[in-house]
């Protein structure tokens, strides 16, 4: 057999989708990512999805191929349900490769069984559902229900941090699906404008371990180790954050800074989580005072320009290393929460900030980070900035929030 013949026989058919179909595919993947494999809503969604995909072989093949590259119980159930819809010979090889990827991860379908009768790897066979709670007075709040295995009890877990991750609360209690649903409903009733929403277990695990990381090793609740053991099987360190599944990457985010409504965006977040410490900001505050006390006769415009440059320098020097990572993750998670609340414009703005901080650009070029510096200074020295001009106060706050000499 010639090399040319061999290549033709084994070449995988490329799946060509329109931009609209690619958008539709991403929406389906987003919806599946938050489904519980044992939940009541999954089967009804699959029935609706089957009607949507009827006769659209290319889109079905692309969906199954995509799901096989990151196998999950829900993904395998979708594959088992829809693989027979692909009858075109040109796509059969893609389906076989997808089946092989699932089998390599321990997902198999018994001959003659229904689509629901699947054999899953032990870790994923448990009933697990996890939520994020975008409560207005906390940094992060994650909760989950984990059914027992090998005779062990089923438990509910909740963990949240406050005060810029300085305070950490963790609870692990015996529970049931009914009790857990009631718990989530009570939270939803208490904060109707920012109700809990389901997230994949691997995302909940990531949030938990990052809360521990940002909190540090001191004064960790004794339940932390128990929660760690529950969530460790779901944690995938190398996986991109959940936000990357919901938003498109932005190549040059600084080109979209004009879209930012910094004041509105920051008002939608927990102020205490965003503010830097008084100790870190004190040298910059002292320099602001020096600007006002300068014996040189300098025009007000030049003074203001120097003050703004000082704020940019503070952002560049303080928003580095672990602090920069924390801000990246804060804005990524806030983007996800805003999207769940249907606040799509603000969600995109939070994502722009996160994408810029994730790249090589200076934090001082980011208008939201400059606003955070100004807001932090104002929170630590409130007597200088209280909205109305104070008698004797050398500073004023602009409409954008920047603190400048009068």
Order of alpha helices (4+ residues) and beta strands (2+ residues): alpha-alpha-alpha-alpha-alpha-alpha-beta-beta-beta-beta-beta-beta-alpha-beta-alpha-alpha-alpha-alpha-alpha-alpha-alpha-alpha-alpha-alpha-beta-beta
